[in-house]
Each structure stands twice: as C-alpha cells, then as structure tokens.
Amino acid sequence: MGSEILFREFPDIKTAFSLTHSLRMIFSQRCTKEQGAVSLHSWYSKVGDFGNKSFNDIAAAMYDREDEILNYFVNRSTNASAESLNAKIKHFRAQLRGIIDRKFFLFRLMKIYA
C-alpha cells in the first residue's frame, strides 16, 4: 500500500525500482551467455529511455565490462570469495601497519585464514 502511494507521487522511483528489479531478474534466470547478452542489451535500452544519470553511469560501466559480466552465465559463479579474501588480507595488513618480514606475514596469514 505504501509503495503504491510512493510510486504514484514519484513515478521516477517506480521506473528506477522496475529497472533494478529487471536487472535482478536477468541474473536470476538460467540462460546461455548469448541470451544474457540479449537481455542486458534490452536493459541498456530501457535505461537509455529512462535518462537517469546514475543508471546511465551503471549501464556504461556494465557495458565496458560486458564480456566479464556475461561469464557469470557460463557456470553462474562470481569472484565474491576472492574479493572477500582480499578484503580480509587488507584488513589484516592494516592492523599490522605495514609489512616488514614478508615470509612471516605470509606465514601468519596462512595460519589465520587457511
């Protein structure tokens, strides 16, 4: 009920919500890399019609990395685990305020996160 009022009063929010939801649905469907590309190109055109700078920036960034993004449809995997490990390593390194003995650092890192 609250969303109906919000969408009626602010139609741009409804369009933004719809675009966000449709992008989410593209990645939730099981399809080939080629079908994913067709869906993404359709989404790009909807974003272009909307004309919102934030969405245009997102679409442009996705377009620049489209080949890498479409690899998700090959085996539906992401690099989230690698990014998580990188964040943990950065946090660990920040706690030490730098690295003096690289071998010891790698030893401690292995003991903590392996």
DSSP file with accessible surface (Angstrom, degrees, kcal/mol):
  #  RESIDUE AA STRUCTURE BP1 BP2  ACC     N-H-->O    O-->H-N    N-H-->O    O-->H-N    TCO  KAPPA ALPHA  PHI   PSI    X-CA   Y-CA   Z-CA
    1    1 A M     >        0   0  168      0, 0.0     4,-1.4     0, 0.0     5,-0.1   0.000 360.0 360.0 360.0 -44.5    0.0    0.0    0.0
    2    2 A G  H  >  +     0   0   54      1,-0.2     4,-2.2     2,-0.2     5,-0.1   0.869 360.0  53.5 -64.8 -36.3    2.8    2.4    0.9
    3    3 A S  H  > S+     0   0   65      1,-0.2     4,-3.2     2,-0.2     5,-0.2   0.861 102.9  57.8 -68.5 -32.4    4.6    1.7   -2.3
    4    4 A E  H  > S+     0   0  132      2,-0.2     4,-2.1     1,-0.2    -1,-0.2   0.922 109.5  44.3 -62.0 -43.3    1.5    2.5   -4.4
    5    5 A I  H  X S+     0   0   78     -4,-1.4     4,-2.5     2,-0.2     5,-0.2   0.933 114.8  48.8 -65.6 -46.1    1.4    6.0   -2.9
    6    6 A L  H  X S+     0   0   73     -4,-2.2     4,-2.5     1,-0.2    -2,-0.2   0.937 113.5  46.2 -59.6 -46.9    5.1    6.5   -3.3
    7    7 A F  H  < S+     0   0   43     -4,-3.2     7,-0.3     1,-0.2    -1,-0.2   0.847 112.5  50.7 -67.0 -34.3    5.1    5.3   -7.0
    8    8 A R  H  < S+     0   0  165     -4,-2.1    -1,-0.2    -5,-0.2    -2,-0.2   0.917 116.7  40.0 -68.7 -41.2    2.0    7.4   -7.8
    9    9 A E  H  < S+     0   0  116     -4,-2.5    -2,-0.2     1,-0.3    -1,-0.2   0.803 128.2  31.0 -77.6 -32.0    3.6   10.5   -6.3
   10   10 A F    >X  +     0   0  117     -4,-2.5     4,-1.3    -5,-0.2     3,-1.0  -0.743  63.4 176.3-129.9  83.9    7.1    9.9   -7.7
   11   11 A P  H 3> S+     0   0   79      0, 0.0     4,-2.2     0, 0.0     5,-0.2   0.797  79.1  64.1 -62.8 -25.3    6.9    8.0  -11.0
   12   12 A D  H 3> S+     0   0  106      1,-0.2     4,-2.7     2,-0.2     5,-0.2   0.871  99.8  53.0 -65.8 -33.5   10.7    8.1  -11.4
   13   13 A I  H <> S+     0   0   73     -3,-1.0     4,-2.7     2,-0.2    -1,-0.2   0.903 107.6  51.4 -66.9 -37.7   11.1    6.0   -8.3
   14   14 A K  H  X S+     0   0  120     -4,-1.3     4,-2.5    -7,-0.3    -2,-0.2   0.929 111.5  46.8 -63.6 -42.9    8.8    3.4   -9.8
   15   15 A T  H  X S+     0   0   54     -4,-2.2     4,-2.7     2,-0.2    -2,-0.2   0.924 112.7  49.4 -65.0 -42.5   10.8    3.4  -13.0
   16   16 A A  H  X S+     0   0   23     -4,-2.7     4,-2.5     2,-0.2    -2,-0.2   0.917 112.1  48.5 -63.4 -41.9   14.1    3.1  -11.0
   17   17 A F  H  X S+     0   0  110     -4,-2.7     4,-2.8     1,-0.2    -1,-0.2   0.927 111.5  50.1 -62.9 -42.7   12.6    0.2   -9.0
   18   18 A S  H  X S+     0   0   70     -4,-2.5     4,-2.6     2,-0.2    -2,-0.2   0.912 111.3  47.8 -63.5 -42.5   11.4   -1.5  -12.1
   19   19 A L  H  X S+     0   0    7     -4,-2.7     4,-2.2     2,-0.2    -1,-0.2   0.915 112.9  48.8 -65.4 -41.7   14.8   -1.2  -13.8
   20   20 A T  H  X S+     0   0   54     -4,-2.5     4,-2.2    -5,-0.2    -2,-0.2   0.932 113.1  47.3 -63.1 -44.5   16.6   -2.5  -10.7
   21   21 A H  H  X S+     0   0   81     -4,-2.8     4,-2.3     1,-0.2    -2,-0.2   0.909 110.3  51.7 -64.7 -41.0   14.2   -5.4  -10.4
   22   22 A S  H  X S+     0   0   25     -4,-2.6     4,-1.7     2,-0.2    -1,-0.2   0.891 109.4  50.3 -67.3 -34.3   14.5   -6.3  -14.1
   23   23 A L  H  X S+     0   0   34     -4,-2.2     4,-1.5     2,-0.2    -1,-0.2   0.927 109.7  51.4 -66.9 -40.5   18.3   -6.3  -13.8
   24   24 A R  H  X S+     0   0  137     -4,-2.2     4,-0.9     1,-0.2    -2,-0.2   0.903 109.0  51.2 -60.1 -40.5   18.0   -8.6  -10.8
   25   25 A M  H  X S+     0   0   84     -4,-2.3     4,-1.3     1,-0.2     3,-0.2   0.839 101.8  60.7 -68.8 -32.0   15.7  -10.9  -12.9
   26   26 A I  H  < S+     0   0   15     -4,-1.7     3,-0.4     1,-0.2    -1,-0.2   0.935 110.0  41.7 -59.5 -43.6   18.3  -11.1  -15.7
   27   27 A F  H  < S+     0   0   49     -4,-1.5    -1,-0.2     1,-0.2    -2,-0.2   0.618 109.9  57.9 -83.3 -10.2   20.8  -12.6  -13.4
   28   28 A S  H  < S+     0   0   67     -4,-0.9    -1,-0.2    -3,-0.2    -2,-0.2   0.692  89.9  88.2 -89.8 -17.2   18.3  -14.9  -11.7
   29   29 A Q  S  < S-     0   0   75     -4,-1.3     2,-0.7    -3,-0.4     7,-0.0  -0.484  79.7-124.5 -81.5 149.1   17.3  -16.7  -14.9
   30   30 A R        +     0   0  201     -2,-0.2     2,-0.3    46,-0.0    -2,-0.1  -0.857  56.1 131.7 -91.5 113.6   19.2  -19.7  -16.2
   31   31 A C        -     0   0   23     -2,-0.7     2,-0.1    42,-0.1     0, 0.0  -0.934  55.1 -86.7-151.7 175.4   20.3  -18.9  -19.7
   32   32 A T     >  -     0   0   64     -2,-0.3     4,-2.4     1,-0.1     5,-0.2  -0.331  43.8-103.9 -82.2 170.5   23.2  -19.0  -22.0
   33   33 A K  H  > S+     0   0   67      1,-0.2     4,-2.0     2,-0.2     5,-0.1   0.892 122.6  51.1 -61.3 -39.0   25.8  -16.3  -22.3
   34   34 A E  H  > S+     0   0  133      2,-0.2     4,-2.1     1,-0.2    -1,-0.2   0.899 109.7  48.5 -67.5 -42.8   24.2  -15.1  -25.6
   35   35 A Q  H  > S+     0   0  105      1,-0.2     4,-2.3     2,-0.2    -1,-0.2   0.889 110.2  53.0 -65.1 -36.5   20.7  -15.0  -24.1
   36   36 A G  H  X S+     0   0    0     -4,-2.4     4,-2.7     2,-0.2    -2,-0.2   0.894 106.9  52.6 -63.5 -38.6   22.1  -13.0  -21.2
   37   37 A A  H  X S+     0   0   20     -4,-2.0     4,-2.5     2,-0.2    -2,-0.2   0.916 108.6  49.6 -64.0 -41.7   23.7  -10.6  -23.7
   38   38 A V  H  X S+     0   0  104     -4,-2.1     4,-2.1     1,-0.2    -2,-0.2   0.935 112.2  48.2 -62.6 -43.9   20.4  -10.0  -25.4
   39   39 A S  H  X S+     0   0   33     -4,-2.3     4,-2.1     1,-0.2    -2,-0.2   0.907 111.7  49.5 -63.7 -41.8   18.7   -9.4  -22.1
   40   40 A L  H  X S+     0   0    0     -4,-2.7     4,-2.7     2,-0.2    -1,-0.2   0.910 109.2  51.6 -64.8 -40.3   21.4   -7.0  -21.0
   41   41 A H  H  X S+     0   0   82     -4,-2.5     4,-1.8     1,-0.2    -1,-0.2   0.886 109.1  50.9 -65.4 -35.6   21.1   -5.0  -24.2
   42   42 A S  H  X S+     0   0   54     -4,-2.1     4,-1.9     2,-0.2    -1,-0.2   0.914 110.3  49.8 -64.2 -40.0   17.4   -4.8  -23.8
   43   43 A W  H  X S+     0   0    4     -4,-2.1     4,-2.4     1,-0.2    -2,-0.2   0.906 106.7  55.4 -65.6 -40.4   18.0   -3.4  -20.2
   44   44 A Y  H  X S+     0   0   30     -4,-2.7     4,-2.4     1,-0.2    -1,-0.2   0.901 106.9  50.0 -58.0 -42.1   20.5   -0.9  -21.6
   45   45 A S  H  X S+     0   0   65     -4,-1.8     4,-2.2     2,-0.2    -1,-0.2   0.893 109.4  51.0 -67.3 -36.2   17.9    0.5  -24.0
   46   46 A K  H  X S+     0   0  101     -4,-1.9     4,-1.8     2,-0.2    -1,-0.2   0.904 110.3  49.9 -64.6 -39.0   15.4    0.8  -21.1
   47   47 A V  H  X S+     0   0    1     -4,-2.4     4,-2.2     1,-0.2     5,-0.5   0.914 109.1  52.1 -65.0 -41.6   18.0    2.7  -19.1
   48   48 A G  H  < S+     0   0   46     -4,-2.4    -2,-0.2     1,-0.2    -1,-0.2   0.896 108.8  50.1 -61.4 -39.5   18.7    5.0  -22.0
   49   49 A D  H  < S+     0   0  142     -4,-2.2    -1,-0.2     1,-0.2    -2,-0.2   0.857 107.6  54.3 -66.2 -34.9   14.9    5.7  -22.3
   50   50 A F  H  < S-     0   0   39     -4,-1.8    -2,-0.2    -5,-0.2    -1,-0.2   0.908  90.2-157.2 -67.1 -42.6   14.8    6.5  -18.6
   51   51 A G     <  +     0   0   48     -4,-2.2     2,-0.4     1,-0.2    -3,-0.1   0.667  32.5 151.9  77.3  18.0   17.6    9.0  -18.9
   52   52 A N     >  -     0   0   55     -5,-0.5     4,-2.7     1,-0.1    -1,-0.2  -0.686  43.9-140.6 -85.4 131.1   18.7    9.0  -15.3
   53   53 A K  H  > S+     0   0  143     -2,-0.4     4,-2.6     1,-0.2     5,-0.2   0.900  99.6  51.4 -59.8 -42.5   22.4    9.8  -14.9
   54   54 A S  H  > S+     0   0   76      1,-0.2     4,-2.1     2,-0.2    -1,-0.2   0.933 113.5  43.8 -62.4 -45.7   23.1    7.3  -12.2
   55   55 A F  H  > S+     0   0   26      1,-0.2     4,-2.8     2,-0.2    -1,-0.2   0.884 112.2  53.7 -67.5 -36.7   21.5    4.5  -14.2
   56   56 A N  H  X S+     0   0   60     -4,-2.7     4,-2.5     2,-0.2    -2,-0.2   0.903 108.7  49.6 -63.1 -40.5   23.3    5.6  -17.3
   57   57 A D  H  X S+     0   0   82     -4,-2.6     4,-2.3     2,-0.2    -2,-0.2   0.910 112.4  47.4 -64.0 -42.1   26.7    5.5  -15.4
   58   58 A I  H  X S+     0   0   84     -4,-2.1     4,-2.6     2,-0.2    -2,-0.2   0.935 112.8  48.5 -63.8 -46.0   25.9    2.0  -14.2
   59   59 A A  H  X S+     0   0   11     -4,-2.8     4,-2.6     1,-0.2    -2,-0.2   0.903 111.4  50.4 -62.5 -39.4   24.9    0.8  -17.7
   60   60 A A  H  X S+     0   0   50     -4,-2.5     4,-2.2     2,-0.2    -1,-0.2   0.917 111.2  48.3 -65.6 -41.8   28.0    2.4  -19.2
   61   61 A A  H  X S+     0   0   58     -4,-2.3     4,-1.2     1,-0.2    -2,-0.2   0.907 113.5  47.5 -64.6 -40.9   30.3    0.6  -16.6
   62   62 A M  H  < S+     0   0   23     -4,-2.6     3,-0.2     1,-0.2     7,-0.2   0.897 109.9  52.9 -66.4 -39.5   28.5   -2.7  -17.2
   63   63 A Y  H >< S+     0   0  135     -4,-2.6     3,-1.2     1,-0.2     4,-0.2   0.899 106.2  53.5 -62.8 -39.9   28.8   -2.2  -21.0
   64   64 A D  H 3< S+     0   0  133     -4,-2.2    -1,-0.2     1,-0.3    -2,-0.2   0.814 120.0  33.3 -63.7 -31.0   32.6   -1.6  -20.7
   65   65 A R  T 3X S+     0   0  147     -4,-1.2     4,-2.4    -3,-0.2     3,-0.3   0.043  81.7 125.6-111.6  24.9   32.9   -4.9  -18.7
   66   66 A E  H <>  +     0   0   25     -3,-1.2     4,-3.0     1,-0.2     5,-0.2   0.866  69.3  53.8 -57.6 -42.1   30.2   -6.8  -20.5
   67   67 A D  H  > S+     0   0  119     -4,-0.2     4,-0.9     1,-0.2    -1,-0.2   0.921 112.6  44.5 -60.2 -42.9   32.3   -9.8  -21.5
   68   68 A E  H  4 S+     0   0  112     -3,-0.3     3,-0.4     2,-0.2     4,-0.3   0.901 114.4  49.3 -67.9 -39.5   33.4  -10.3  -17.9
   69   69 A I  H >< S+     0   0   45     -4,-2.4     3,-1.7    -7,-0.2     4,-0.3   0.908 106.8  55.3 -66.5 -40.2   29.9   -9.9  -16.6
   70   70 A L  H >< S+     0   0    8     -4,-3.0     3,-1.5     1,-0.3     4,-0.3   0.730  89.2  75.9 -69.2 -18.9   28.4  -12.3  -19.2
   71   71 A N  T >X S+     0   0   76     -4,-0.9     3,-1.4    -3,-0.4     4,-0.9   0.741  79.3  75.2 -61.9 -20.3   30.9  -15.0  -18.0
   72   72 A Y  H <> S+     0   0   53     -3,-1.7     4,-2.0    -4,-0.3     5,-0.3   0.872  89.5  56.9 -57.1 -35.0   28.5  -15.3  -15.0
   73   73 A F  H <4 S+     0   0   10     -3,-1.5    -1,-0.3    -4,-0.3    -2,-0.2   0.627  93.0  70.5 -76.4 -11.2   26.1  -17.1  -17.2
   74   74 A V  H <4 S-     0   0   98     -3,-1.4    -1,-0.2    -4,-0.3    -2,-0.2   0.976 131.5 -12.4 -70.3 -54.7   28.6  -19.8  -18.1
   75   75 A N  H  < S-     0   0  110     -4,-0.9    -2,-0.2     2,-0.2    -1,-0.1   0.209  91.4-115.8-132.8  15.9   28.7  -21.5  -14.8
   76   76 A R     <  +     0   0   62     -4,-2.0     2,-0.3    -5,-0.3    -3,-0.2   0.857  69.8 132.8  53.7  44.9   26.9  -19.0  -12.6
   77   77 A S        -     0   0   65     -6,-0.3     2,-0.2    -5,-0.3    -1,-0.2  -0.906  36.7-163.3-123.6 155.3   29.8  -18.2  -10.4
   78   78 A T        -     0   0   92     -2,-0.3     3,-0.4    -3,-0.1     4,-0.1  -0.730  33.0-114.3-123.7 177.0   31.3  -14.9   -9.2
   79   79 A N  S  > S+     0   0   97     -2,-0.2     4,-2.4     1,-0.2     5,-0.2   0.059  76.2 119.6 -99.8  26.1   34.6  -13.8   -7.8
   80   80 A A  H  > S+     0   0   57      1,-0.2     4,-2.4     2,-0.2    -1,-0.2   0.875  71.5  53.2 -61.2 -38.3   32.9  -12.9   -4.5
   81   81 A S  H  > S+     0   0   97     -3,-0.4     4,-2.2     2,-0.2    -1,-0.2   0.912 110.0  47.7 -66.2 -39.1   35.0  -15.4   -2.5
   82   82 A A  H  > S+     0   0   48      2,-0.2     4,-2.5     1,-0.2    -2,-0.2   0.915 112.1  49.8 -66.6 -40.6   38.3  -14.0   -3.9
   83   83 A E  H  X S+     0   0  104     -4,-2.4     4,-2.2     2,-0.2    -2,-0.2   0.891 109.6  52.1 -64.0 -38.4   37.1  -10.4   -3.1
   84   84 A S  H  X S+     0   0   58     -4,-2.4     4,-2.1     2,-0.2    -1,-0.2   0.923 110.0  47.9 -64.2 -44.0   36.2  -11.4    0.4
   85   85 A L  H  X S+     0   0   81     -4,-2.2     4,-2.5     1,-0.2    -2,-0.2   0.917 109.9  53.1 -63.8 -41.1   39.7  -12.9    1.0
   86   86 A N  H  X S+     0   0   77     -4,-2.5     4,-2.5     1,-0.2    -1,-0.2   0.908 108.7  50.1 -59.9 -41.5   41.3   -9.8   -0.5
   87   87 A A  H  X S+     0   0   59     -4,-2.2     4,-2.3     1,-0.2    -1,-0.2   0.906 110.2  49.9 -64.2 -40.5   39.3   -7.6    2.0
   88   88 A K  H  X S+     0   0   99     -4,-2.1     4,-2.6     2,-0.2    -2,-0.2   0.912 111.1  49.1 -64.2 -41.7   40.4   -9.8    4.9
   89   89 A I  H  X S+     0   0   40     -4,-2.5     4,-2.8     2,-0.2     5,-0.2   0.927 111.1  49.5 -64.3 -43.0   44.0   -9.6    3.8
   90   90 A K  H  X S+     0   0  137     -4,-2.5     4,-2.3     1,-0.2    -1,-0.2   0.911 112.2  48.1 -61.8 -42.5   43.8   -5.8    3.5
   91   91 A H  H  X S+     0   0  110     -4,-2.3     4,-1.9     2,-0.2    -2,-0.2   0.926 112.4  48.5 -64.1 -43.9   42.2   -5.6    7.0
   92   92 A F  H  X S+     0   0    6     -4,-2.6     4,-1.3     1,-0.2    -2,-0.2   0.928 112.2  49.0 -62.0 -43.7   44.9   -7.9    8.5
   93   93 A R  H  X>S+     0   0  117     -4,-2.8     5,-1.5     1,-0.2     4,-0.6   0.891 108.6  53.5 -64.6 -38.6   47.7   -5.8    6.8
   94   94 A A  H ><5S+     0   0   67     -4,-2.3     3,-0.8     1,-0.2    -1,-0.2   0.869 103.8  56.2 -65.1 -35.2   46.2   -2.6    8.1
   95   95 A Q  H 3<5S+     0   0  108     -4,-1.9    -1,-0.2     1,-0.2    -2,-0.2   0.851 108.8  47.2 -64.2 -32.7   46.1   -3.9   11.7
   96   96 A L  H 3<5S-     0   0   66     -4,-1.3    -1,-0.2    -3,-0.2    -2,-0.2   0.542 105.8-131.8 -84.8  -8.1   49.9   -4.6   11.4
   97   97 A R  T <<5S-     0   0  220     -3,-0.8    -3,-0.2    -4,-0.6     2,-0.1   0.919  71.8 -24.8  55.7  47.0   50.5   -1.1   10.0
   98   98 A G  S   <S-     0   0   41     -5,-1.5     2,-0.5     2,-0.0     0, 0.0  -0.323  77.6 -87.3 109.9 171.8   52.6   -2.4    7.1
   99   99 A I        +     0   0   73      1,-0.1     3,-0.2    -2,-0.1    -2,-0.0  -0.976  37.6 161.7-124.3 126.1   54.8   -5.5    6.4
  100  100 A I  S    S+     0   0  177     -2,-0.5     2,-0.8     1,-0.3    -1,-0.1   0.789  77.7  40.3-104.3 -51.5   58.4   -5.8    7.3
  101  101 A D     >  -     0   0   95      1,-0.2     4,-2.4     2,-0.1    -1,-0.3  -0.837  67.8-171.7-103.3 101.4   59.1   -9.5    7.2
  102  102 A R  H  > S+     0   0  187     -2,-0.8     4,-2.6     1,-0.2     5,-0.2   0.896  82.9  52.1 -63.7 -41.9   57.2  -10.8    4.2
  103  103 A K  H  > S+     0   0  179      1,-0.2     4,-2.3     2,-0.2    -1,-0.2   0.920 111.9  46.2 -62.2 -42.3   57.7  -14.5    5.0
  104  104 A F  H  > S+     0   0  105      2,-0.2     4,-2.8     1,-0.2     5,-0.2   0.899 111.0  53.2 -67.8 -38.3   56.4  -14.1    8.5
  105  105 A F  H  X S+     0   0   17     -4,-2.4     4,-2.7     2,-0.2    -2,-0.2   0.945 111.1  45.6 -60.5 -47.1   53.4  -12.1    7.3
  106  106 A L  H  X S+     0   0   88     -4,-2.6     4,-2.5     2,-0.2    -1,-0.2   0.887 111.7  53.3 -65.6 -36.2   52.5  -14.9    4.8
  107  107 A F  H  X S+     0   0  102     -4,-2.3     4,-2.3    -5,-0.2    -2,-0.2   0.952 112.3  43.4 -61.1 -49.3   53.0  -17.5    7.5
  108  108 A R  H  X S+     0   0   87     -4,-2.8     4,-2.1     1,-0.2     5,-0.2   0.903 112.9  52.9 -64.0 -40.3   50.6  -15.7    9.9
  109  109 A L  H  X S+     0   0   22     -4,-2.7     4,-2.8    -5,-0.2     5,-0.3   0.931 109.8  48.3 -61.0 -43.1   48.2  -15.1    7.1
  110  110 A M  H  X S+     0   0  102     -4,-2.5     4,-1.9     1,-0.2    -2,-0.2   0.914 111.3  50.3 -65.0 -41.5   48.1  -18.8    6.2
  111  111 A K  H  < S+     0   0  140     -4,-2.3    -1,-0.2    -5,-0.2    -2,-0.2   0.878 117.2  39.9 -66.2 -34.5   47.6  -19.8    9.9
  112  112 A I  H  < S+     0   0   88     -4,-2.1    -2,-0.2    -5,-0.2    -1,-0.2   0.920 129.0  24.3 -81.4 -46.5   44.7  -17.4   10.3
  113  113 A Y  H  <        0   0   78     -4,-2.8    -3,-0.2    -5,-0.2    -2,-0.2   0.503 360.0 360.0-104.3  -5.5   42.8  -17.7    7.0
  114  114 A A     <        0   0  109     -4,-1.9    -4,-0.0    -5,-0.3     0, 0.0  -0.432 360.0 360.0 -87.5 360.0   43.8  -21.2    5.7
